[in-house]
Amino acid sequence: MIRSGLLICSFYLKKRFCRNDETVLELNKEYGYNGKNYANVLCLMKSFCENKVEYADDESSMKMFSVLRGSISDWEDNDYKALSFTVHSGQYGLESDLMDRRTQKVQFHRNEDVADIKSFKCLVLVPNDTDNVKVNKGIFVFQTIATYGVKTITTKHMKEFFAEMGLTLETRSVSVRTFVEKLMDRGNLHCIKFIKNRISSDNSDNIFVSIGREERSYYKPKLTESFKGILLDLLDGKSNSEVIEIEDSPCENVKITFKIGDNYRTVELSDINRLSVVEDIPDSIFNNGKYDEKVLIEYMIGIAKTYKNKMVLTVNEDL
């Protein structure tokens, strides 16, 4: 089964060569450049898509990139506006043979100039302003297929496009806390593992600098709300002094494993900054490349709205 997921991140735009927060764009506000006015940031994003319908050859990464003509769609509700589009991208530079797995006969020889093009759905969602908040932070959602994705190449082309319009695009990871909290609320928690260095109480064992480590695992645990709050604060980096202890001994690391469909994913507190938030798409929506486009995009919007509801929508505050 080929898995597909959604990589989620936040973004904002600011005027180039300026450093203070006053230069950050309000995403629902009009922006003018070279005598042309854009009603909001989604109009800017739509202009980017229309500008990229022809393939670009990114020789540094040996990848092709384009936005599929006719794939751009607008979506909106009472609390957001969104833009969806399809990216065509693939890498070249490697020779290979394409073989029919049943007959084991080579159907095609791929030379180094042939790019393996795949289609990826992408979404830009911008919350509407409220009486109290002028939004300057939006959400990107990029589809991934197996080990392939288009976040890096898409944002690279966006940055180049917006630079020509006097703007700098910045992207940030969304809150890991939100991601883990959602999995906990869904009942996907499979195992918690507490890890600490083990020093033997037997003096004869202590001839080495370190004996090893001790791991204690709890499968399908039911967490108290207070302990769940401690874990979430640690994941969110909001607790610098909180230490988790087992039998009065502090833990060096905590691993939390979730079961998502038939797969398992582990989050480590010691390596939390390396975690990319990638939500799996259910097989009922994306099944080995078979999907209903409207259903998939509505699912992407639902995921983006979940993060929108739990993130700060201005740049001068943390997610």
LUMNU-662745 format. One record per residue (C-alpha): x, y, z; residue in three letters. Coordinates in Angstrom, 2 decimals, m for minus. Example, Ala and Ser with C-alpha at 12.3 -4.5 7.8 and 13.67 -1.06 7.14 Angstrom:
<sites>
+---------+---------+---------+-----+
|       x |       y |       z |   r |
+---------+---------+---------+-----+
|   12.30 |   m4.50 |    7.80 | Ala |
|   13.67 |   m1.06 |    7.14 | Ser |
+---------+---------+---------+-----+
</sites>
This chain:
<sites>
+---------+---------+---------+-----+
|       x |       y |       z |   r |
+---------+---------+---------+-----+
|    0.00 |    0.00 |    0.00 | Met |
|    1.40 |    3.40 |   m1.03 | Ile |
|    0.84 |    5.85 |    1.83 | Arg |
|    0.03 |    9.51 |    1.35 | Ser |
|    0.20 |   12.25 |    3.93 | Gly |
|   m0.09 |   15.98 |    4.50 | Leu |
|    2.88 |   18.13 |    5.52 | Leu |
|    1.66 |   21.19 |    7.41 | Ile |
|    3.48 |   24.44 |    8.09 | Cys |
|    2.69 |   28.09 |    8.70 | Ser |
|    3.86 |   31.05 |    6.64 | Phe |
|    3.99 |   34.83 |    6.56 | Tyr |
|    5.16 |   37.55 |    4.16 | Leu |
|    7.13 |   40.69 |    4.91 | Lys |
|    8.61 |   43.53 |    2.92 | Lys |
|   12.16 |   42.82 |    1.81 | Arg |
|   15.16 |   44.35 |    3.56 | Phe |
|   13.10 |   45.45 |    6.56 | Cys |
|   13.43 |   43.88 |    9.99 | Arg |
|   10.71 |   45.22 |   12.25 | Asn |
|    7.33 |   43.54 |   12.63 | Asp |
|    5.51 |   46.52 |   11.11 | Glu |
|    6.67 |   45.30 |    7.68 | Thr |
|    4.83 |   41.95 |    8.03 | Val |
|    1.85 |   41.85 |    5.68 | Leu |
|   m1.70 |   41.58 |    6.89 | Glu |
|   m2.78 |   38.63 |    4.74 | Leu |
|   m6.35 |   39.84 |    4.19 | Asn |
|   m5.26 |   43.36 |    3.24 | Lys |
|   m4.70 |   44.75 |   m0.26 | Glu |
|   m1.13 |   44.78 |   m1.56 | Tyr |
|    0.02 |   46.93 |   m4.46 | Gly |
|    3.10 |   46.44 |   m6.62 | Tyr |
|    4.15 |   48.07 |   m9.90 | Asn |
|    0.78 |   49.71 |  m10.33 | Gly |
|   m1.21 |   46.50 |   m9.82 | Lys |
|   m3.33 |   45.87 |   m6.74 | Asn |
|   m3.94 |   42.43 |   m5.21 | Tyr |
|   m6.97 |   42.17 |   m2.94 | Ala |
|   m5.27 |   39.81 |   m0.47 | Asn |
|   m2.48 |   37.24 |   m0.19 | Val |
|   m4.54 |   34.54 |   m1.93 | Leu |
|   m4.63 |   36.75 |   m5.02 | Cys |
|   m0.83 |   36.88 |   m4.81 | Leu |
|   m0.73 |   33.09 |   m4.49 | Met |
|   m3.04 |   32.71 |   m7.48 | Lys |
|   m0.74 |   34.97 |   m9.50 | Ser |
|    2.17 |   32.69 |   m8.53 | Phe |
|    0.27 |   29.60 |   m9.71 | Cys |
|   m0.66 |   31.20 |  m13.02 | Glu |
|    2.96 |   32.24 |  m13.52 | Asn |
|    4.22 |   28.66 |  m13.03 | Lys |
|    2.06 |   26.64 |  m15.44 | Val |
|    5.07 |   26.06 |  m17.70 | Glu |
|    7.67 |   23.61 |  m16.43 | Tyr |
|   10.73 |   25.06 |  m14.71 | Ala |
|   13.94 |   23.02 |  m14.79 | Asp |
|   15.55 |   23.30 |  m11.36 | Asp |
|   19.02 |   22.09 |  m12.27 | Glu |
|   20.48 |   22.51 |   m8.76 | Ser |
|   18.12 |   19.86 |   m7.39 | Ser |
|   17.60 |   18.12 |  m10.76 | Met |
|   13.83 |   18.50 |  m10.48 | Lys |
|   11.06 |   19.71 |  m12.77 | Met |
|    8.32 |   21.94 |  m11.36 | Phe |
|    5.03 |   23.34 |  m12.60 | Ser |
|    1.51 |   24.12 |  m11.44 | Val |
|   m1.11 |   22.21 |  m13.41 | Leu |
|   m3.09 |   24.56 |  m15.61 | Arg |
|   m6.77 |   24.58 |  m14.62 | Gly |
|   m6.15 |   23.06 |  m11.16 | Ser |
|   m6.50 |   26.33 |   m9.21 | Ile |
|   m9.66 |   26.49 |   m7.06 | Ser |
|  m10.98 |   28.95 |   m4.45 | Asp |
|  m12.60 |   27.82 |   m1.20 | Trp |
|  m14.11 |   29.88 |    1.58 | Glu |
|  m16.27 |   29.76 |    4.68 | Asp |
|  m17.25 |   32.15 |    7.44 | Asn |
|  m13.83 |   31.96 |    9.10 | Asp |
|  m11.32 |   31.31 |    6.29 | Tyr |
|  m10.40 |   31.62 |    2.62 | Lys |
|   m8.31 |   29.00 |    0.82 | Ala |
|   m6.66 |   28.27 |   m2.50 | Leu |
|   m5.92 |   24.76 |   m3.78 | Ser |
|   m3.75 |   23.76 |   m6.75 | Phe |
|   m1.84 |   20.79 |   m8.16 | Thr |
|    1.94 |   20.71 |   m8.40 | Val |
|    3.61 |   18.51 |  m11.00 | His |
|    7.16 |   17.69 |   m9.99 | Ser |
|    9.73 |   14.95 |  m10.41 | Gly |
|   13.45 |   14.27 |  m10.34 | Gln |
|   15.78 |   13.34 |  m13.19 | Tyr |
|   19.49 |   12.46 |  m13.39 | Gly |
|   19.39 |    8.71 |  m12.74 | Leu |
|   19.27 |    5.98 |  m15.37 | Glu |
|   17.01 |    3.02 |  m14.63 | Ser |
|   14.83 |    0.32 |  m16.20 | Asp |
|   11.08 |    0.23 |  m15.72 | Leu |
|    9.99 |   m3.39 |  m15.45 | Met |
|    6.60 |   m5.08 |  m15.41 | Asp |
|    6.60 |   m6.91 |  m12.06 | Arg |
|    4.37 |   m9.72 |  m13.41 | Arg |
|    6.24 |  m10.50 |  m16.63 | Thr |
|    9.60 |   m9.28 |  m15.29 | Gln |
|   10.25 |   m7.74 |  m18.70 | Lys |
|   11.69 |   m4.25 |  m19.11 | Val |
|    9.05 |   m1.94 |  m20.54 | Gln |
|   11.11 |    1.23 |  m20.76 | Phe |
|   14.69 |    2.40 |  m20.20 | His |
|   14.81 |    5.72 |  m18.41 | Arg |
|   17.86 |    7.85 |  m19.24 | Asn |
|   19.26 |   10.64 |  m17.10 | Glu |
|   17.10 |   13.31 |  m18.76 | Asp |
|   13.77 |   11.59 |  m18.01 | Val |
|   11.97 |   13.02 |  m14.97 | Ala |
|    9.56 |   10.90 |  m12.93 | Asp |
|    6.63 |   13.37 |  m12.70 | Ile |
|    4.03 |   12.99 |   m9.96 | Lys |
|    0.98 |   15.07 |   m9.00 | Ser |
|    0.65 |   16.61 |   m5.52 | Phe |
|   m2.28 |   18.57 |   m4.14 | Lys |
|   m1.41 |   21.77 |   m2.27 | Cys |
|   m3.48 |   24.15 |   m0.16 | Leu |
|   m3.05 |   27.70 |    1.14 | Val |
|   m5.48 |   28.64 |    3.93 | Leu |
|   m5.79 |   32.11 |    5.45 | Val |
|   m8.10 |   32.73 |    8.43 | Pro |
|  m10.40 |   35.72 |    8.20 | Asn |
|   m9.70 |   38.79 |   10.32 | Asp |
|  m11.70 |   39.37 |   13.48 | Thr |
|  m12.41 |   42.51 |   15.49 | Asp |
|   m9.38 |   41.71 |   17.66 | Asn |
|   m6.94 |   40.08 |   15.24 | Val |
|   m5.53 |   41.22 |   11.91 | Lys |
|   m4.17 |   37.96 |   10.53 | Val |
|   m0.61 |   37.88 |    9.19 | Asn |
|    0.06 |   34.15 |    9.47 | Lys |
|   m1.43 |   31.51 |    7.17 | Gly |
|   m1.15 |   27.75 |    6.67 | Ile |
|    0.39 |   25.65 |    3.89 | Phe |
|   m0.65 |   22.01 |    3.41 | Val |
|    1.44 |   19.93 |    0.99 | Phe |
|    0.53 |   16.38 |   m0.02 | Gln |
|    3.25 |   13.75 |    0.30 | Thr |
|    3.24 |   10.42 |   m1.56 | Ile |
|    5.40 |    7.64 |   m0.09 | Ala |
|    8.82 |    9.31 |    0.38 | Thr |
|    8.12 |   12.09 |   m2.15 | Tyr |
|    7.03 |   15.63 |   m1.39 | Gly |
|    7.01 |   19.14 |   m2.88 | Val |
|    7.24 |   21.53 |    0.07 | Lys |
|   10.90 |   22.44 |   m0.49 | Thr |
|   10.73 |   23.00 |   m4.24 | Ile |
|    7.34 |   24.78 |   m4.09 | Thr |
|    8.39 |   27.22 |   m1.36 | Thr |
|   11.69 |   27.80 |   m3.19 | Lys |
|    9.83 |   28.93 |   m6.32 | His |
|    7.40 |   30.96 |   m4.19 | Met |
|   10.29 |   32.77 |   m2.50 | Lys |
|   11.82 |   33.64 |   m5.87 | Glu |
|    8.45 |   34.85 |   m7.20 | Phe |
|    7.62 |   36.98 |   m4.16 | Phe |
|   11.16 |   38.41 |   m4.03 | Ala |
|   10.47 |   39.98 |   m7.43 | Glu |
|    7.40 |   41.61 |   m5.86 | Met |
|    9.40 |   43.10 |   m2.99 | Gly |
|    8.35 |   40.45 |   m0.47 | Leu |
|   10.07 |   37.76 |    1.58 | Thr |
|    8.25 |   34.50 |    2.26 | Leu |
|    8.99 |   32.82 |    5.60 | Glu |
|    7.76 |   29.36 |    6.65 | Thr |
|    7.66 |   27.82 |   10.12 | Arg |
|    6.76 |   24.42 |   11.54 | Ser |
|    3.36 |   24.27 |   13.17 | Val |
|    3.02 |   23.33 |   16.82 | Ser |
|    4.14 |   19.78 |   17.57 | Val |
|    1.92 |   20.00 |   20.65 | Arg |
|   m1.17 |   20.35 |   18.46 | Thr |
|   m0.16 |   17.34 |   16.37 | Phe |
|    0.47 |   15.08 |   19.40 | Val |
|   m2.61 |   16.32 |   21.26 | Glu |
|   m4.78 |   15.42 |   18.28 | Lys |
|   m3.35 |   11.89 |   18.22 | Leu |
|   m3.93 |   11.50 |   21.95 | Met |
|   m7.51 |   12.73 |   21.66 | Asp |
|   m8.14 |   10.22 |   18.84 | Arg |
|   m6.95 |    7.34 |   21.02 | Gly |
|   m3.89 |    6.66 |   18.84 | Asn |
|   m1.48 |    6.46 |   21.78 | Leu |
|    0.23 |    3.06 |   21.57 | His |
|    3.21 |    3.21 |   23.92 | Cys |
|    5.18 |    5.53 |   26.20 | Ile |
|    8.79 |    4.63 |   26.91 | Lys |
|   10.79 |    6.29 |   29.71 | Phe |
|   14.56 |    6.10 |   29.32 | Ile |
|   17.23 |    6.75 |   31.95 | Lys |
|   20.87 |    5.90 |   32.51 | Asn |
|   21.22 |    2.84 |   34.70 | Arg |
|   23.90 |    2.78 |   37.39 | Ile |
|   24.02 |   m0.52 |   39.27 | Ser |
|   23.73 |   m0.53 |   43.06 | Ser |
|   26.35 |   m3.30 |   43.12 | Asp |
|   29.79 |   m1.68 |   43.47 | Asn |
|   31.38 |   m4.51 |   41.53 | Ser |
|   29.38 |   m3.45 |   38.48 | Asp |
|   30.59 |    0.12 |   38.63 | Asn |
|   34.01 |   m0.43 |   37.05 | Ile |
|   32.72 |    1.23 |   33.87 | Phe |
|   31.87 |    4.90 |   33.39 | Val |
|   28.35 |    3.84 |   32.33 | Ser |
|   26.59 |    0.52 |   32.67 | Ile |
|   23.95 |    1.28 |   30.07 | Gly |
|   20.40 |    2.53 |   30.14 | Arg |
|   17.09 |    1.38 |   31.46 | Glu |
|   13.88 |    1.58 |   29.47 | Glu |
|   10.42 |    1.22 |   30.94 | Arg |
|    7.52 |    0.87 |   28.52 | Ser |
|    3.77 |    1.27 |   29.05 | Tyr |
|    1.52 |    0.01 |   26.26 | Tyr |
|   m1.86 |    1.60 |   25.54 | Lys |
|   m1.63 |    3.72 |   28.70 | Pro |
|   m4.45 |    5.85 |   30.09 | Lys |
|   m2.89 |    9.17 |   31.07 | Leu |
|   m4.13 |   11.47 |   33.80 | Thr |
|   m4.90 |   15.00 |   32.63 | Glu |
|   m2.10 |   16.43 |   34.79 | Ser |
|    0.56 |   14.10 |   33.34 | Phe |
|   m0.78 |   14.65 |   29.82 | Lys |
|   m0.36 |   18.39 |   30.40 | Gly |
|    3.27 |   17.90 |   31.51 | Ile |
|    4.06 |   15.87 |   28.38 | Leu |
|    2.41 |   18.41 |   26.08 | Leu |
|    4.26 |   21.31 |   27.70 | Asp |
|    7.56 |   19.48 |   27.25 | Leu |
|    6.75 |   18.82 |   23.59 | Leu |
|    5.85 |   22.47 |   23.10 | Asp |
|    9.04 |   23.70 |   24.74 | Gly |
|    7.07 |   25.64 |   27.33 | Lys |
|    8.49 |   23.79 |   30.33 | Ser |
|   12.23 |   24.15 |   30.90 | Asn |
|   12.29 |   23.03 |   34.51 | Ser |
|    9.78 |   20.20 |   34.53 | Glu |
|   11.48 |   16.83 |   34.94 | Val |
|    9.74 |   13.49 |   34.56 | Ile |
|   10.85 |   11.03 |   37.21 | Glu |
|   10.36 |    7.30 |   37.73 | Ile |
|   11.07 |    5.99 |   41.23 | Glu |
|   12.73 |    9.33 |   42.14 | Asp |
|   15.16 |    9.03 |   39.23 | Ser |
|   14.99 |   11.60 |   36.40 | Pro |
|   14.50 |   10.37 |   32.82 | Cys |
|   16.93 |   11.40 |   30.09 | Glu |
|   14.39 |   10.89 |   27.34 | Asn |
|   10.77 |    9.99 |   26.67 | Val |
|    9.55 |    8.27 |   23.51 | Lys |
|    5.86 |    8.37 |   22.59 | Ile |
|    4.65 |    5.97 |   19.91 | Thr |
|    1.36 |    6.38 |   18.07 | Phe |
|   m0.43 |    3.92 |   15.83 | Lys |
|   m1.74 |    5.66 |   12.73 | Ile |
|   m3.60 |    3.19 |   10.54 | Gly |
|   m1.28 |    0.23 |   10.10 | Asp |
|    1.83 |    2.30 |   10.76 | Asn |
|    3.62 |    3.43 |   13.90 | Tyr |
|    5.25 |    6.80 |   14.48 | Arg |
|    7.51 |    7.70 |   17.40 | Thr |
|    8.09 |   11.17 |   18.86 | Val |
|   11.19 |   11.71 |   21.03 | Glu |
|   11.43 |   14.61 |   23.46 | Leu |
|   15.21 |   14.79 |   22.93 | Ser |
|   14.78 |   15.21 |   19.17 | Asp |
|   11.56 |   17.19 |   18.99 | Ile |
|   13.02 |   20.02 |   16.87 | Asn |
|   13.62 |   17.58 |   14.01 | Arg |
|   10.00 |   16.44 |   13.84 | Leu |
|    8.06 |   17.38 |   10.73 | Ser |
|    4.32 |   17.40 |   11.22 | Val |
|    2.97 |   14.99 |    8.59 | Val |
|   m0.62 |   13.79 |    8.95 | Glu |
|   m1.54 |   10.51 |    7.24 | Asp |
|   m4.40 |   10.62 |    4.73 | Ile |
|   m6.89 |    7.81 |    5.46 | Pro |
|   m7.07 |    4.99 |    2.91 | Asp |
|  m10.75 |    5.79 |    2.49 | Ser |
|   m9.73 |    9.12 |    0.92 | Ile |
|   m6.47 |    8.25 |   m0.87 | Phe |
|   m6.07 |    4.60 |   m1.87 | Asn |
|   m2.97 |    3.80 |   m3.94 | Asn |
|   m3.39 |    6.93 |   m6.03 | Gly |
|   m7.18 |    6.64 |   m6.36 | Lys |
|   m9.10 |    9.57 |   m4.87 | Tyr |
|  m11.92 |   12.05 |   m5.36 | Asp |
|  m10.30 |   15.48 |   m5.71 | Glu |
|  m13.09 |   17.39 |   m3.95 | Lys |
|  m13.10 |   14.96 |   m1.01 | Val |
|   m9.30 |   15.14 |   m0.68 | Leu |
|   m9.23 |   18.95 |   m0.71 | Ile |
|  m12.06 |   19.15 |    1.83 | Glu |
|  m10.07 |   16.80 |    4.06 | Tyr |
|   m6.99 |   19.04 |    3.68 | Met |
|   m9.09 |   22.08 |    4.61 | Ile |
|  m10.38 |   20.25 |    7.69 | Gly |
|   m6.82 |   19.47 |    8.81 | Ile |
|   m5.71 |   23.07 |    8.22 | Ala |
|   m8.70 |   24.39 |   10.22 | Lys |
|   m7.76 |   22.15 |   13.16 | Thr |
|   m4.32 |   23.76 |   13.32 | Tyr |
|   m5.78 |   27.21 |   12.68 | Lys |
|   m7.95 |   26.87 |   15.77 | Asn |
|   m4.91 |   26.14 |   17.96 | Lys |
|   m2.31 |   28.54 |   16.59 | Met |
|   m1.61 |   32.21 |   17.14 | Val |
|   m2.37 |   34.09 |   13.95 | Leu |
|    0.13 |   36.90 |   14.34 | Thr |
|    3.88 |   36.71 |   13.77 | Val |
|    5.02 |   38.57 |   16.88 | Asn |
|    3.78 |   35.70 |   19.09 | Glu |
|    4.72 |   32.03 |   19.20 | Asp |
|    2.50 |   29.30 |   17.75 | Leu |
+---------+---------+---------+-----+
</sites>
